[in-house]
Amino acid sequence: MFERYTEKARRVIFFARYEASQFGSPYIETEHLLLGLLRENPALTSKVLPAIGSIEGIRKQIEERTTPREKTSTSVDLPLSNESKRVLAYAAEEAEQLKQKHIGSEHLLLGLLREKNAFAAYLLNSRGLSLERVHEIVSKGLDTGGQAFDIVEIHGHGWDLTYVQSQLLELRKFAWRKRQWKPLDTLVEIQSDRTFFDLTLKDDSGFKFVANGWPREFCSLCHWELNTDGGPEHTAGYTNGREWLCAECYEKLLQPMDKAGE
Ligand SMILES: [Zn+2]
């Protein structure tokens, strides 16, 4: 069954079986495959999963969810769960679609993400890693070598994916809606000439009201300017009611993660 697997992918399965036995699980579950993958291919995981944190963090989360059982002897040939079987089938499909003869650990990662309701997909999605994102990275990376792994392009500039991913995890805490940027009315502290945003102090004698006092805002992620005089690219954005994201950052980075997480 594993003839088409690369040596690395075989070792993922080997390690997954070991992990399952250590948890005393009667089956090799998707989370054991994920642990196997993290253990076997640190190069892939450090490139593709910058936001995932340490393998220890993932292991801890798996332990918290798992009923403690006696370890199984590693000589027992544990079967794959049905979910894990589907992960392997998806991995084979992914290799075919990418016209790769062999099934590698990157295809197993895609397989894990495609088995959406399984625990491994939850662990990956909850760390901000979507199927679409990994598709993009893997297909680019396979064509162009290592560099494409680490860079995402926003407004024609390359951004460090590691940086972006960690920001996205924060931004995902909020709901975002598309809005046209409009200048905000503000107050200005008369004594200092400094801006104040809370209009409830409008009648305070220390402040004066300034209509459209805040004419521009910056994307919380890429610092693209939102204003009313730079054309549609600068006017349309997404807001959580407090911060703003430019349309490109939201539609290219945040929205795909939400779709994958559904
Ligand atoms: Zn942006």
Residues whose N, C-alpha, C, O or C-beta is under 5 A from the ligand:
A	BS01	ZN	C219 L221 C222 H223 W224 C246 C249
